[in-house]
């Protein structure tokens, strides 16, 4: 199997899990906004100051959309992938 297909399937599953999580929350909008803002903040901080820690992450469509939907765990996952 092609790795791009596996990666896309894992990302789709993660997005589905997060959408289900946000739907089941009592305050859906607040939970989504908090997760999105913290994820984007973590991504922008690593983009701005990551060079000093050798964990610089580029701002592209995938990283911004992923950190918006999935939050800080996505940014941590990107850092782990960058290190390995």
C-alpha positions in Angstrom: 0.0 0.0 0.0 1.2 3.5 -0.8 2.2 5.6 2.2 0.2 8.6 1.0 -3.0 6.5 1.1 -2.2 5.3 4.6 -1.4 8.8 5.8 -4.6 10.2 4.3 -6.7 7.4 5.9 -5.1 8.1 9.3 -5.8 11.8 9.0 -9.4 11.2 7.9 -9.9 8.9 10.9 -8.4 11.5 13.3 -10.6 14.3 11.8 -13.7 12.0 12.2 -12.9 11.3 15.8 -12.4 15.0 16.6 -15.7 15.9 14.8 -17.5 13.3 16.9 -15.8 14.6 20.0 -16.9 18.2 19.3 -20.5 17.1 18.5 -20.8 15.2 21.8 -19.6 18.2 23.9 -22.2 20.3 25.7 -20.6 23.5 24.6 -19.6 22.6 21.0 -18.5 26.0 19.8 -16.4 26.8 22.9 -14.7 23.4 22.7 -13.9 23.8 19.0 -12.6 27.3 19.4 -10.4 26.5 22.4 -8.9 23.5 20.6 -8.4 25.4 17.4 -6.8 28.4 19.0 -4.5 26.4 21.2 -3.4 24.3 18.2 -2.8 27.3 16.0 -0.9 29.0 18.8 1.3 26.0 19.3 2.0 25.8 15.6 2.8 29.5 15.3 5.1 29.4 18.3 7.0 26.5 16.9 7.2 28.2 13.5 8.5 31.4 15.1 10.8 30.1 17.8 11.3 26.4 16.8 14.7 27.0 15.1 16.4 27.5 18.5 15.1 24.0 19.5 15.7 22.3 16.1 11.9 21.7 15.7 10.9 24.4 13.2 7.6 23.6 11.5 6.6 25.2 8.2 3.3 26.9 7.8 1.5 25.2 5.0 -2.1 24.2 4.3 -1.8 20.8 5.9 -0.2 22.0 9.1 -2.6 24.9 9.6 -5.7 22.8 8.8 -4.6 20.0 10.9 -3.8 22.1 13.9 -7.1 23.9 13.5 -9.1 20.8 13.5 -7.0 18.5 15.8 -5.4 21.0 18.1 -2.2 20.6 20.1 -2.0 16.8 19.7 -1.5 17.3 15.9 1.3 19.8 16.5 3.0 17.3 18.9 2.6 14.6 16.3 4.3 16.8 13.7 7.2 17.5 16.1 7.6 13.7 16.7 7.6 13.1 12.9 10.2 15.9 12.5 12.5 14.4 15.1 12.2 10.8 13.8 
